[in-house]
Every structure is written in structure tokens, then in C-alpha cells.
Amino acid sequence: MATIQSGKFGTAPVFFTAISTILGAVLFLRFGFAVGQLGFLSTLIMIIIGHAVTIPTAMAIAEIATNQKVEGGGEYFIISRSFGLVIGSTIGLALFLSQAISVAFYVMAFSEAFVPLFTWLTNQFSLHPNLVYILEVKQTVGIPALLLLTYVMLTKGADLGMKMLYIVVAVLAVSLIAFFLGQTDYAQTHSFDATLHLSSVSDLSPLSFFTVFAIIFPAFTGMTAGVGLSGDLKDPGKAIPFGTMAATIGGMIIYCLIAYKFAISADPVTLSDTSELVMQDIAWSGWILIPLGLAAATISSALGSIMVAPRTLQAIALDRIFPSALMNLWLSKGKGASKEPVNASIVTVVIAGIFIIMGAIDNVAKIISMFFMVTYGSLCLISFLNHFAADPSYRPKFKSRWYISLFGALACIGLMFFMSPRSALIAIFTISAIYLFNSYYNRHKQSLAVIFQGVIFQFSRSLQVFLQKAKKETISTWRPSAVAISEHSFQRLSAFDLLAWISNKYGFGTYIHVIKGYLSKETNLVAQECKNRLIHMAEDKRSNIFIDTLVSPSYTSTIAQVVQLPGIAGTENNLFIFEFAFHDPTNLPDIVDNLKLIKSVDFDVTILRTSIRGFGLNKHIHVWINSHDYDNANLMILLAYIIIGHPDWRSAEIKINAIFPENKITEERDRLKQLIEAGQLPISNKNITLIPQQLDISIESIIEGYSRDADLCILGFHEDTVKHDGAEAFMRIGDIGNIMYVNASANKTIIR
């Protein structure tokens, strides 16, 4: 018999894989229990609530699958290509664990189908009663069944798995038909009461709605099982939407009919007895057809899970997510032309076998449900974000609605905590731990996914338009929206660092690397290369600044263009940062010549004079004030305060040195102390030094003497002085370290 090659499956395998997983173990073993506990109407509401999660998820999958080619890994491929590899692999690993443990769950449920047979053998041949107990532990049948499934999958692959799936689905269909054809004495002697609630039964205590829902919810899952076959489908964009939606809606209809059949066929007490297979007593020839149906349902679910789980793990390994290259290579290996995930299947079977041997899987099943809810919520969120991002490349043939996807995502989160808050928290903690692990070992793969870029773009666009149209109020306080320019970004980092410190917490910064010349294809390529280098520098330094480059033929044209740039943060730029080197001030004349242009647009100006010593130890900032600095003083103090808010200056202190005529010393000391106290600035009184001005000693000499060990000096400057002295105004002080010269366009308010 010819082997079906990879990529040859149509819609039917997706539908049958999904429907066989939906109509699984819970249907036979616990659904009658739900009707007995809640009554028909409440069970109907429970089915609707469950499908309030599954239908939006199915619609989201259908939408995504008709927009992009869904390759191997199914749900993992969709999530990882939408959210990025780190987040995607985190959810993918949780999904794989759910799928692997689900194999154990279904195999253990499969063994339940043999209980009637072993009970009959025990009674017929007087066998030891412990035989039935051994079966209920589920290892006697469970382990051989798991090994048989493993053998089938490893030797024959997905093509034979599909053929077996068709057989078990046929058996499942026959058993359900027999169930609906069955008649009971209860149905003939009792009129139907839609409530059928246990409140009328005195010897049983009904469970709460969401307690029962938590037990039954796995019955509604499984509609995404067929998505895991994406790598083996001929046309995933067609097969996944049609197969998934048909299975989801079909499963919901069947569950509603089954709930009605249970309600009219048995009393609540009988239905609530979980030790009996009630469907067997209701169905026509139920003694044989229902156990066969249970076996078919569980083995098909197990078969679907054992086909899908290894493919999820294989896809994760193909993305090189695991820390060991050898592990990635081993898990990603496939057999034959269809790349059957042999090694990933072995890992899946080992995990399933461990849980079968443990036997107690009820608590773990709750965690599995939580992981599935996270997956479903993620798929709905992807659909919603794609609608919000409004990417023109997102053109699915099948379209859900953004509000349906958003509702599905929120419903998943809500139901997790309604079902089991403890299990929800455990699941969230586990996923968080996986994320931290993946982030640590895949730092080079942490990039902002396109979907998030689109969402941020739309949000930023809307915010910018809103801020521009909003009625502006007069703002009395000042915060920096700074722009810095430099031609020497890769020789001197001081201006880059200063901008990062100023914009870290209290403001926003734009850094422009200037390239002299005329715009051309060649200079544009150079600009792009420089921009990428600077972005990497900003990432390494964890700087919250916006990077750009500018090609311009002259310094004046550069400044003219930069001062007209719109503020990225929604406010206009208000602070211009220049830089020059004390040992090589070749660009200082250009700065001086263009100060008038800057001041014409009411910018505050800082000119950073860098030295070989740089910013030293980042411990001491000296602010120098004199009688000519009343307009600049508040801005100088504010900038010092803003800079020490950065972690690089976390242990720094600000020292204010004020030079005034001797007869004004007391008055100025009191004024400064009052300013510091009222403004709640972290400046100690002992760090305020008043220095009498002496005619025979220049201010520059005093600064050199007091601040020779300072890591940054902040001084004021005036336009008139620069106009008179030119570049010399910034060169009079000797090489004591970095100096920031400040000129305020207007006096700043420190006290609110």
C-alpha cells in the first residue's frame, strides 16, 4: 500500500481529529453526571458557556489560517509567528505538556471501557475480585494500549493514524446512534421536567455550577486538535477553517441532544452515580456498543493527541528554543519524506506513561484545562490584535469580528478563575517560569513581534492625534523633551549618555546622529547603518531614547531641520543638547554661530563640554550659581535632580556652590534653603556652599579649585556673554571633567 505523503491530507482529517477529541471520554463518563447534578436547562447553559470560549477560538483559528500558511506545529506555529518565538514557545511548551498528559488521560479513560468485560469475566469464571481493582488502577490495559499506539505512530506514521481514526470515528457514531435509539422504563413512566435538579433529591448534595463545569469543560476542548496536522495538510488555509468550525458547531449540537437524552432517560440520582456507565443502560444494545463507543472515543482522542503533541514539540525544537543544540537537533529529527517526529513521539509517550503509572490524574487534568484555556485565549487575542493593528497585509478569507475575539480572550481568563482559582494560579506561575527560562536562554530571539508593532503603531497614532487636537492647558511645571545632535556618536558617548539620563524617567529624548553631505543612495545607506548601530547601543545600555540619523550639508541646515521636528512623546521639543570636546573643539564655533537660531524658537539649550576624564565615578554633581544666573538657576537644579534619578547616578549627591557678593551671602543662603525645602529636592543643607565673590580671583579659578574632583559641573551661560566672547566663553575653565553649560529660555518653576 502506498504511503500518503506529507501535505496530502484534506479537510476530513481535521474534522475527524477534532470531533473525535470533542466527543471523548468526558461524554461517556461524566456528562450524565452533569445533567443529574444541574438539570437539563443548567447543563444547556453550561454547554453554551463552554462554547462561548470554543467558538470564538475556532473562528480565530479559521481567520488566521486563511491569512497565512500554517506550517508544522499548528497552534504553536500560529502563536509563535504572531507573538514572537519567546512568548510563543512559552505557550507552546505549556500546550505540548497539555497534549502529552492528555494522551495519558485518554488512555486511562480507554481502560474504563474494559471494566464491564473484566467484571463479567470475574463473575462468570469466579476470578479473584482484585482483577477488577487492578484494571481500575488503569495500568493493566493503559500501558499496553499506550505502547500499541506508540508502535503504530512510530512505524506507520500519520497516514495509518488517519485510517485508524476513520474506523474509530465510525464506531463512535454507531454507539451514539444506539444511545439515541435506546429506551428506558424511566422515560415511559415520567414526564420530562427541564429542570431535573437534585434539589428534589434528599439523599444527595448537588455540587455548584462551576464545580461541575470544571469537571465537564474538557468535553468542549479538542476543536484545535486538527490544527496540529497543519504540516501534513494539502491546503491548511481551507482544511483548518472548515474542519475546525464544522467540528466545533457539530460537537455543540450533539452535546445539547445528548443532554436532552440523558434528562428524559434516567433520574438525577442514577445519573449522578459516577461508578456506573449510565449510557450503557440507556442505549440500545448498550452492554456492547457503549463500551465499544467509549473505547473508540478515548482511543481516537488519544490517537489525535499522540499525533499532535510530538509535532508541537518538533516545531519548538526546529525553532532552536531549547538551551542545548544537541537536544534541539534530536527532537527536531523526522523520519522519512513526511518527517515523522519519532524522537518527539518518544518523549511524548514517556511523559504519558509516567502519568498512567501515577494513576492520580484528576488534579493534573485541571492544570491541563488551564493550559488549554491559555492557548485558546492566546489565539483569540491574536485575532483581536490583528483587527486592532489594521495591518494591510492581514487579509484573511474568513473574517471573525474583533468583539467576538476579544470576548473569547476575556472569557478564557474569567473561566480559568471561576473553574479553579488555585489551578489557574498554578498554571500562570508555571507559564511565567517557562517564560523566564526561555527568555534567559533565547535572549537573541527576543524581538517585538509584528502584531505588537502594529498595535503600538495604531495606539501611538491615535494618541498623537488626540494630543494634538486636545485643548491645551497652561502647564506651570517643566519636563524635558530633549533632542541631542552629534557628529561624533561613535567617538564620544557623553552626549548619548546625558540624553539617556535626562529622558530616563521624567522626560523624553531624541538622539540625532548627523552625517555631513548631501542625501543620496550612498549616504542613505550609511545613515541606516549608523542608525542600526546606535539602536543596538541603546539596547545594550537600556536607554529609553529615540534614535534617528540626518544627512545635511551644513550645521545650520541641520539645526534648522532638527528644531522643526515634532515631539515624539506628544509634546513639543523644548531642550536642545550640543556637545564638543575640550581637547578638540573643532565644532564649537558652529555651535556658537547657531545659538541665535536655537534661541529664536524658545528652546532651552545645554552645551556639554566633554573631557578625557568623562563623567568619572558618577558620584558628584556640582551646580554653580552666581548673581547673573537667576534665569538659569532653577533649570540647572532641575536637570541635576533629573540626572540623579537614573540608576547610573543612584548613589550620587548634588552640591550647590553659589558665588555672590559678601553682603548678599546670608540672603542668598536663606533663599536657596527655602527653594530646596519647598521643592523637596534631595539636597542636604551641608551641600549648599556660599562663596564670597572676590575681585582679585576669577570665578573660573574658584570653580577649578572647588570642582576638580566633580563628575559633572553644571554652569549657566548668557547669550550676551557668548556674543561678546564667542567660543572662548566655554573654554576659560581648565580641564576639570565634563561641564554642562545651561541657558534657559525662561525661568523654570521648581515649586508646584
C-alpha positions in Angstrom: 0.0 0.0 0.0 1.4 3.4 -1.0 2.2 5.7 1.8 0.4 9.1 1.9 3.0 11.8 1.5 3.3 14.9 3.6 0.9 17.6 2.6 -1.7 15.3 1.0 -4.4 15.4 3.8 -7.6 17.3 3.1 -10.4 18.7 5.3 -11.7 15.4 6.6 -8.7 14.6 8.9 -9.0 18.0 10.5 -12.7 17.4 11.1 -12.4 13.9 12.4 -9.4 14.6 14.6 -11.3 17.5 16.2 -14.7 15.8 16.5 -13.3 12.6 17.9 -11.4 14.6 20.5 -14.5 16.7 21.4 -16.7 13.6 21.7 -14.3 11.9 24.0 -14.1 10.3 27.4 -16.0 13.0 29.3 -19.0 12.5 27.1 -19.3 8.8 28.2 -18.0 9.0 31.8 -19.2 12.4 33.2 -21.8 14.1 31.0 -24.7 12.2 32.6 -23.3 13.2 35.9 -23.6 16.9 34.9 -27.2 16.5 33.9 -28.0 14.8 37.1 -26.3 17.4 39.2 -27.6 20.5 37.4 -30.6 19.6 35.4 -31.2 19.9 31.7 -31.5 23.7 31.5 -28.4 24.4 33.6 -26.5 21.8 31.6 -27.6 23.6 28.4 -26.4 26.9 29.9 -23.1 25.2 30.7 -22.7 24.0 27.1 -23.4 27.5 25.9 -20.8 29.0 28.3 -18.2 26.4 27.3 -18.8 27.2 23.6 -18.5 30.9 24.3 -14.8 30.0 24.6 -14.5 27.4 21.9 -16.5 29.0 19.1 -14.5 32.3 19.2 -11.4 30.3 19.3 -12.5 28.2 16.3 -13.4 31.4 14.4 -10.0 32.9 15.3 -8.2 29.8 14.0 -10.3 29.9 10.8 -9.4 33.6 10.3 -5.7 33.2 11.0 -5.4 30.1 8.9 -6.9 31.8 5.8 -4.4 34.7 6.1 -1.2 32.8 6.4 0.2 29.4 5.7 0.1 27.4 8.9 3.1 25.1 8.9 4.1 22.3 11.2 3.2 22.8 14.9 -0.4 24.0 14.3 -1.4 26.2 17.2 2.3 26.7 18.2 3.1 27.9 14.8 0.3 30.5 14.8 1.1 31.8 18.3 4.9 31.9 17.9 4.7 33.7 14.5 2.2 36.2 16.0 3.7 36.8 19.5 7.3 36.1 18.7 9.4 33.0 19.5 10.0 33.6 23.2 6.3 34.2 24.1 5.2 31.7 21.5 7.5 28.9 22.7 6.4 29.5 26.3 2.7 28.9 25.4 3.9 26.2 23.0 5.6 24.2 25.8 2.6 24.5 28.0 0.4 23.4 25.1 2.7 20.4 24.5 2.6 19.3 28.1 -1.2 19.5 28.0 -1.3 17.4 24.8 1.2 14.9 26.2 -0.6 14.5 29.5 -3.9 14.3 27.6 -2.6 11.2 26.0 -2.4 9.6 29.5 -5.9 10.9 30.4 -7.5 9.4 27.3 -5.6 6.1 27.6 -6.7 5.8 31.2 -10.3 6.5 30.2 -9.9 3.9 27.4 -9.3 1.3 30.0 -12.6 2.1 31.6 -14.3 0.6 28.6 -12.9 -2.8 29.7 -14.4 -2.7 33.2 -17.7 -4.3 32.2 -15.8 -7.1 30.4 -13.5 -7.8 33.3 -16.4 -7.6 35.7 -18.3 -10.2 33.6 -15.2 -12.4 33.4 -14.8 -12.2 37.2 -18.5 -13.2 37.8 -18.6 -15.8 35.1 -15.4 -17.6 36.0 -15.2 -16.8 39.7 -11.9 -14.9 39.2 -10.3 -13.0 42.0 -12.1 -9.7 42.5 -8.8 -7.8 42.7 -8.6 -8.2 39.0 -11.2 -5.5 38.5 -9.3 -3.3 41.0 -6.1 -3.7 39.1 -7.9 -2.7 35.9 -9.3 0.4 37.6 -5.8 1.5 38.5 -5.5 1.6 34.7 -2.1 0.2 34.2 -3.2 -3.3 33.1 -4.8 -2.0 29.9 -3.5 1.5 29.8 0.2 0.8 29.4 -0.2 -1.9 26.7 -2.6 0.4 24.8 -0.1 3.3 25.0 2.7 1.0 23.7 0.5 -0.2 20.9 -0.4 3.4 19.9 3.3 4.3 20.1 4.2 1.4 17.8 1.6 2.4 15.3 2.7 6.0 15.2 6.5 5.3 15.1 6.2 2.6 12.4 3.3 3.7 10.2 3.1 7.4 10.8 0.2 9.8 10.4 -1.2 8.2 7.3 -2.1 4.9 9.1 -3.2 7.0 12.1 -5.7 8.7 9.8 -7.1 5.4 8.6 -7.4 4.2 12.2 -9.1 7.4 13.0 -11.8 6.9 10.4 -12.5 3.4 11.9 -12.8 4.6 15.5 -15.0 7.6 14.4 -17.3 5.1 12.7 -17.6 3.0 15.8 -18.2 6.2 17.9 -21.0 7.2 15.5 -22.7 3.8 15.8 -22.5 3.9 19.6 -24.1 7.4 19.7 -26.9 6.3 17.4 -27.5 3.3 19.7 -27.7 5.7 22.6 -30.3 7.9 21.0 -32.3 4.8 19.9 -32.4 3.4 23.4 -35.5 3.4 25.6 -35.8 3.1 29.4 -38.7 2.5 31.8 -38.0 5.9 33.3 -38.7 7.6 30.0 -42.0 5.8 29.7 -43.3 6.4 33.2 -42.1 10.0 33.9 -42.9 13.2 32.1 -40.0 15.4 31.1 -39.1 18.2 33.6 -36.5 20.5 32.1 -35.1 21.5 35.4 -34.4 17.9 36.7 -32.3 19.3 39.5 -31.2 17.5 42.6 -32.9 19.9 44.9 -35.8 17.4 44.9 -33.4 14.6 46.0 -32.9 14.5 49.7 -30.1 11.9 49.9 -27.7 13.7 47.6 -26.0 17.1 47.9 -25.6 18.8 44.5 -22.3 20.4 43.5 -22.0 24.1 42.5 -22.4 25.0 38.8 -18.8 25.9 38.2 -17.5 22.9 40.2 -19.4 20.7 37.7 -18.3 22.9 34.9 -14.6 22.4 35.8 -15.2 18.6 35.6 -17.0 18.8 32.3 -15.1 21.5 30.5 -12.5 19.2 28.9 -15.5 17.8 26.9 -15.7 21.1 25.0 -12.0 21.2 24.2 -10.3 19.5 21.3 -11.6 21.6 18.4 -8.0 22.7 17.8 -6.7 19.1 17.7 -6.8 19.1 13.9 -4.7 22.3 13.6 -1.7 20.3 14.8 -1.8 18.4 11.5 -1.1 21.6 9.6 2.2 20.4 8.3 0.6 17.4 6.8 -2.3 19.2 5.1 -2.6 19.8 1.4 -4.3 23.2 1.9 -4.2 24.3 5.5 -6.0 27.6 4.7 -9.0 25.7 3.6 -8.9 22.5 5.6 -8.4 24.1 9.1 -11.2 26.7 9.0 -13.8 24.3 7.5 -12.8 21.3 9.6 -12.4 23.2 12.8 -15.7 25.1 12.6 -17.7 22.1 11.5 -16.3 20.0 14.4 -17.0 22.8 16.9 -20.6 23.5 15.9 -21.3 19.9 15.3 -20.0 19.0 18.7 -22.1 21.6 20.4 -25.3 20.3 18.7 -24.5 16.7 19.7 -23.9 17.7 23.3 -27.2 19.5 23.5 -29.0 16.4 22.1 -27.1 14.1 24.5 -28.0 16.3 27.5 -31.7 16.1 26.5 -31.5 12.3 26.0 -30.0 11.9 29.5 -32.6 14.1 31.1 -35.5 12.1 29.7 -34.0 8.7 30.2 -32.8 8.5 33.8 -33.5 10.1 37.2 -31.0 12.5 38.7 -29.7 10.1 41.4 -28.9 7.4 38.7 -27.2 10.0 36.5 -25.1 11.3 39.4 -23.6 7.9 40.2 -20.2 8.1 38.6 -19.4 4.4 39.4 -21.9 3.3 36.7 -21.7 3.7 33.0 -25.2 5.1 32.7 -25.1 5.4 28.9 -24.8 1.6 28.8 -28.2 1.2 30.5 -29.9 3.7 28.2 -28.6 2.7 24.8 -29.9 0.0 22.5 -27.5 -3.0 22.9 -25.6 -0.7 25.3 -23.9 -3.6 27.0 -21.6 -4.0 24.0 -22.0 -0.8 21.9 -21.3 1.8 24.6 -18.1 0.2 25.9 -17.0 0.0 22.2 -18.0 3.6 21.8 -16.1 4.6 24.9 -13.1 2.7 23.7 -13.4 4.3 20.2 -13.9 7.8 21.7 -11.0 7.6 24.1 -8.6 5.8 21.7 -9.4 8.3 18.9 -8.8 11.2 21.3 -5.6 9.5 22.5 -4.6 8.9 18.8 -5.3 12.6 17.9 -3.2 13.8 20.9 -0.4 11.4 20.2 -0.3 12.6 16.6 -0.4 16.3 17.5 1.8 16.6 20.7 5.0 15.3 19.0 4.5 17.7 16.1 4.2 20.6 18.6 7.4 19.6 20.3 9.2 19.0 17.0 8.2 22.5 15.8 9.5 24.1 19.0 12.8 22.2 18.6 13.0 23.3 14.9 12.9 26.9 16.2 16.0 26.1 18.4 14.3 27.1 21.6 15.9 24.6 24.0 19.3 25.6 25.5 21.1 22.5 24.1 21.8 22.4 20.4 22.0 18.6 20.7 18.5 18.5 22.2 17.1 20.7 19.5 18.7 18.5 16.8 17.5 15.3 18.4 13.9 16.4 19.0 13.5 18.0 15.5 14.6 14.9 13.6 12.0 13.4 11.4 11.6 10.0 9.7 11.0 9.6 6.0 9.8 12.1 3.5 7.0 13.3 5.8 9.4 14.0 8.6 7.5 11.9 11.2 8.6 13.2 14.7 9.9 9.9 16.0 12.1 11.3 18.8 9.4 13.8 19.9 6.9 10.9 20.0 9.2 9.0 22.3 9.3 12.0 24.7 5.5 12.3 24.5 5.0 8.6 25.3 7.4 8.7 28.2 5.5 11.6 29.8 2.1 9.9 29.2 3.4 6.7 30.6 4.6 8.4 33.8 1.2 9.8 34.4 -0.5 6.5 33.6 1.7 4.8 36.2 1.0 7.5 38.7 -2.7 6.9 38.2 -4.0 10.0 40.1 -4.5 12.4 37.2 -7.6 14.4 38.3 -5.7 17.3 39.8 -3.3 17.4 36.9 -6.3 17.4 34.5 -7.4 20.8 35.9 -3.9 22.2 35.1 -4.2 20.7 31.6 -7.5 22.5 31.2 -5.9 25.8 32.3 -3.1 25.4 29.7 -5.7 24.8 27.0 -7.5 27.9 28.2 -4.3 29.9 27.9 -3.8 28.6 24.4 -7.4 29.4 23.3 -7.2 32.8 24.9 -3.9 33.5 23.0 -5.5 32.5 19.7 -8.5 34.8 20.3 -6.1 37.6 21.4 -4.1 37.2 18.2 -7.3 37.6 16.1 -8.3 40.7 18.2 -4.9 42.3 17.9 -4.7 41.7 14.2 -8.0 43.6 13.9 -6.8 46.4 16.1 -3.4 46.6 14.3 -5.1 47.1 10.9 -2.1 45.7 9.0 -2.8 45.9 5.3 -1.1 42.5 4.9 -3.7 40.9 7.1 -6.3 39.8 4.6 -8.0 36.6 5.7 -10.6 35.0 3.5 -12.6 34.1 6.6 -13.2 37.1 9.0 -14.2 36.9 12.6 -15.3 40.0 14.4 -13.0 41.9 16.8 -15.5 41.9 19.6 -16.1 38.1 19.3 -12.3 37.5 19.6 -12.0 39.9 22.5 -14.9 38.3 24.2 -13.3 34.8 23.7 -10.0 36.0 25.2 -11.6 37.6 28.2 -13.9 34.6 28.7 -10.9 32.3 28.8 -9.3 34.3 31.6 -12.6 34.6 33.6 -13.4 30.9 33.3 -10.0 29.9 34.5 -10.6 31.5 37.8 -14.2 30.6 38.0 -13.4 26.9 37.4 -10.4 26.7 39.8 -8.6 29.8 41.2 -5.8 27.6 42.6 -5.3 25.7 39.4 -5.4 29.0 37.5 -2.6 30.5 39.7 -0.5 27.3 39.4 -0.9 27.5 35.6 0.1 31.2 35.5 3.1 30.5 37.7 4.2 27.6 35.6 3.9 29.6 32.4 5.7 32.5 33.9 8.6 30.2 35.0 8.8 28.8 31.4 8.8 32.3 30.0 11.7 33.3 32.3 13.6 30.2 31.3 13.1 30.8 27.6 13.9 34.5 27.9 17.2 33.6 29.6 18.4 31.1 27.1 16.9 32.9 24.0 17.9 36.5 24.6 18.9 36.9 21.0 15.4 35.9 19.8 13.6 38.5 21.9 12.2 40.8 19.2 9.0 42.7 19.1 6.5 40.7 17.1 5.0 42.4 14.1 1.5 42.1 15.6 2.6 44.2 18.7 4.4 46.7 16.4 1.1 47.2 14.6 -0.9 47.6 17.8 1.7 50.1 19.2 1.6 52.0 15.9 -2.2 52.3 15.9 -2.2 53.3 19.6 0.6 55.8 19.1 -1.1 57.3 16.0 -4.4 57.7 17.9 -2.7 59.2 20.9 -0.7 61.6 18.8 -3.8 62.8 17.0 -5.7 63.1 20.3 -3.0 65.1 22.0 -2.7 67.5 19.0 -6.5 68.1 19.0 -6.9 68.2 22.7 -7.4 71.6 24.3 -4.1 72.6 25.7 -3.8 73.8 29.3 -1.1 76.1 30.6 1.4 73.8 32.3 3.3 75.5 35.1 5.9 72.7 35.7 8.6 71.8 33.2 9.7 68.4 32.0 12.3 67.8 29.4 11.5 66.8 25.8 15.1 66.9 24.7 16.8 66.5 21.3 20.6 66.0 21.0 22.7 66.1 17.9 26.3 64.9 17.3 28.6 64.0 14.5 30.9 62.1 16.8 28.5 59.5 18.2 31.0 56.6 17.9 33.9 58.6 19.2 32.3 60.3 22.2 29.3 58.8 24.1 28.9 61.5 26.6 26.0 63.3 24.8 24.3 60.0 24.2 24.6 59.1 27.9 23.5 62.5 29.1 20.4 62.4 26.9 19.6 58.9 28.2 19.9 60.1 31.8 17.7 63.1 31.2 15.0 61.2 29.4 15.0 58.0 31.6 12.2 58.8 34.0 11.0 62.3 33.7 11.1 63.2 30.1 11.7 62.0 26.5 14.8 62.1 24.4 15.6 62.1 20.6 19.2 61.5 19.6 20.2 62.6 16.1 23.4 61.4 14.5 24.5 63.9 11.9 26.2 62.9 8.7 27.6 65.8 6.7 26.8 65.7 3.0 24.0 65.6 0.5 21.3 63.0 0.6 22.0 60.2 -1.9 21.7 56.5 -2.2 25.2 56.1 -0.7 24.7 58.5 2.2 21.3 57.0 2.9 22.8 53.5 3.3 25.5 55.0 5.6 22.7 56.7 7.7 20.8 53.4 8.0 23.9 51.5 9.1 24.7 54.2 11.7 21.1 54.2 13.0 21.2 50.4 13.5 24.5 50.6 15.3 23.1 53.3 17.6 19.9 51.3 18.3 22.0 48.4 19.4 24.0 50.7 21.6 20.7 52.0 23.1 19.5 48.4 23.7 22.8 47.4 25.4 22.6 50.5 27.6 18.8 50.0 28.1 18.3 53.6 27.1 14.8 54.9 26.6 15.6 57.2 23.8 14.5 57.5 20.2 17.3 57.2 17.6 17.5 58.7 14.2 20.1 60.0 11.7 20.1 63.1 9.5 22.1 63.8 6.3 22.7 67.5 5.9 25.2 69.7 4.1 25.8 72.2 6.8 25.5 72.7 10.6 23.0 75.5 10.2 20.7 73.4 7.9 20.9 70.5 10.4 19.8 72.7 13.3 17.0 74.3 11.2 15.6 70.9 10.4 16.0 69.4 13.9 14.3 72.3 15.7 11.2 71.8 13.5 10.9 68.1 14.3 7.6 67.2 16.0 7.9 65.9 19.6 7.7 62.1 19.6 6.2 62.0 23.1 3.2 64.1 22.2 4.7 67.4 23.5 6.9 69.8 21.6 10.7 69.5 21.9 11.9 72.1 24.4 15.6 71.3 25.2 18.5 71.2 22.7 21.7 69.4 23.6 25.0 70.2 21.9 28.4 68.6 22.6 32.0 69.3 21.9 35.3 68.0 23.2 37.6 70.2 25.3 40.7 68.7 23.7 39.3 69.0 20.2 36.7 71.9 20.0 36.6 72.0 16.2 32.7 72.0 16.1 32.4 74.6 18.9 32.4 77.7 16.5 29.5 76.1 14.6 27.6 75.7 17.9 28.2 79.3 18.9 27.3 80.7 15.5 23.9 78.9 15.6 22.8 79.7 19.2 20.8 82.6 17.9 18.8 80.3 15.6 18.0 78.0 18.5 17.0 80.8 20.8 14.7 82.2 18.1 12.4 79.2 18.7 12.5 79.5 22.5 14.5 76.3 23.2 16.4 75.7 26.4 20.0 75.0 25.5 22.7 72.8 27.1 26.2 72.6 25.7 28.1 69.6 27.0 31.9 70.1 27.1 33.4 66.6 27.3 36.9 65.8 28.7 39.1 62.7 28.7 38.0 62.1 32.3 34.4 61.8 31.2 31.7 61.5 33.9 34.2 60.0 36.3 32.6 57.9 39.1 29.0 59.3 38.6 29.0 60.3 42.3 29.2 64.1 42.5 27.3 66.8 40.6 28.3 70.4 41.3 25.8 73.1 40.3 27.4 76.6 40.1 25.2 79.7 40.6 26.2 83.3 40.6 24.4 86.7 40.6 23.9 86.5 36.8 22.2 83.1 36.9 18.7 83.8 38.2 17.1 82.8 35.0 19.2 79.7 34.6 19.4 78.5 38.2 16.2 76.6 38.5 16.7 74.8 35.2 20.3 73.9 36.3 19.0 72.5 39.6 16.1 70.6 37.9 18.5 69.0 35.4 20.8 67.9 38.2 17.8 66.4 40.1 16.6 64.6 36.9 20.0 63.1 36.2 20.4 61.5 39.6 17.1 59.8 39.0 18.9 57.5 36.6 20.3 54.2 38.0 23.8 55.2 36.8 23.7 58.0 39.4 21.8 56.2 42.1 24.3 57.0 44.9 25.2 60.5 43.6 24.7 63.7 45.5 24.1 67.2 44.3 26.2 70.1 45.7 25.2 73.7 45.1 28.0 76.2 45.0 26.9 79.8 44.9 29.2 82.8 44.3 27.7 86.2 45.5 28.9 89.5 46.8 29.7 89.2 50.5 26.8 91.5 51.6 24.3 89.1 49.9 25.6 85.8 51.3 23.1 85.5 54.1 20.1 86.5 51.9 21.1 84.1 49.2 21.7 81.2 51.6 18.2 81.6 53.0 16.7 81.8 49.5 18.4 78.6 48.4 17.5 76.7 51.5 13.9 77.8 51.1 13.9 76.7 47.5 15.4 73.3 48.3 12.9 72.6 51.1 9.8 73.9 49.3 10.8 72.0 46.2 11.5 68.8 48.2 14.8 68.4 46.4 17.3 65.7 47.7 20.0 68.3 48.5 21.3 68.5 52.0 22.0 71.8 53.7 25.6 70.8 54.2 25.9 70.6 50.4 25.0 74.2 49.9 28.1 76.3 49.9 28.1 80.1 49.6 31.4 81.6 48.4 32.1 85.4 48.7 33.0 86.9 45.3 36.4 88.5 45.3 37.6 91.0 42.7 41.1 89.6 42.5 40.1 85.9 41.9 38.2 84.9 38.8 35.1 82.8 39.0 36.8 80.3 36.7 39.6 79.9 39.2 37.2 79.3 42.1 35.3 76.6 40.0 38.6 74.9 39.1 39.6 74.8 42.8 36.3 73.5 44.2 35.3 71.1 41.4 38.4 69.5 40.3 37.1 66.1 41.5 33.5 66.6 40.4 32.0 64.1 38.0 29.8 66.7 36.3 29.6 70.5 36.7 26.5 72.5 35.7 27.0 76.1 34.9 24.8 78.8 33.4 25.7 80.9 30.3 24.1 84.0 28.7 23.7 85.0 25.1 25.3 88.3 25.6 28.4 86.7 27.0 28.7 84.3 24.1 28.0 87.1 21.6 30.9 89.1 23.1 33.4 86.3 23.9 32.5 83.7 21.3 33.8 80.2 21.7 36.2 81.4 24.4 33.2 81.7 26.9 33.2 77.8 27.1 37.0 77.3 27.2 38.1 79.5 30.1 37.7 76.8 32.8 40.5 74.3 32.8 40.1 70.5 32.1 38.3 69.5 35.3 35.9 66.9 33.8 32.7 67.2 31.9 30.8 70.5 32.1 27.2 71.1 31.1 26.5 74.8 30.2 22.8 75.7 30.6 20.8 78.5 29.1 17.0 78.7 30.0 14.6 80.3 27.6 12.6 81.4 30.7 12.7 80.9 34.4 11.5 77.4 35.4 9.2 76.6 38.3 10.5 74.2 40.9 7.7 74.7 43.5 4.4 73.5 42.2 
